[in-house]
Each structure stands twice: as C-alpha cells, then as structure tokens.
C-alpha cells in the first residue's frame, strides 16, 4: 500500500515535520506526489512556493492536478520490450548478464516544480 496516495501523504507529513525540511521532493510515482501535495496543503505549505514537487510516470491526471504536476515520463512500452529482450538473452545464455540500459525518458515541466512550464525535455 506504500505506492498509493496515502503513502505519499504520510511520507510528506513526516518530511515536513522535520526541522530542516526539504524545499523540493522527487516522488517515485505521480500518485505518491498527489498525496504529498495534499499533505503540504493541509500543513499550510504552498506548492510550489514553499515546496517543489515532481512525480514519476506522467499519468494523465498529472496535468489535471492543481497545481499541474511536473513529472518524469517513461516510455513503458519500450521499457517492457527491452526488459523482455534482456530476460530472454539471460535465459539463452544460462547466466545473469550485467547490462546498463537507458530507456528514453522525458521531464515534463509543469507548475508544481516552480518553473514556468516550457514543455518537455527529452533525454
């Protein structure tokens, strides 16, 4: 249940309670970021004024959130295909293979990070 909105809410409540609280948070998932945004709001913090929040996955709701959520967009189809290819190669070789693979991803800049939305940065 950690990767649910409630997990992001509870995690952000803990982060914002520490004396040297962060000014920016990268969440492992957009849904966690939504929970974090709710916690920040309940505690009186402005997103992005007091706290910048960035999600991961760029689900459709990210652009509909208030403020719109900056997110890292991962091409999941490519990730799945590449993972399957590597697994089949390991099975064929009969041993684990060490590989470093980078799957295309993009930073979609919206208002939650405090920057003026400029579109998508591709890596």
Buried (B, 14 or more C-beta within 10 A) or exposed (E): EEEBBBBBBBBBBEBBEEEEBEEEBBBBBBBBBBBBBBBBBEBEBEBBEBBBBBBBBBBEBBBEBEBBBBBBBBEEEEBEEBEEEEEEEEEEEEEEEEEEEEBEBBBBBBBBBBEEBEEEEEE
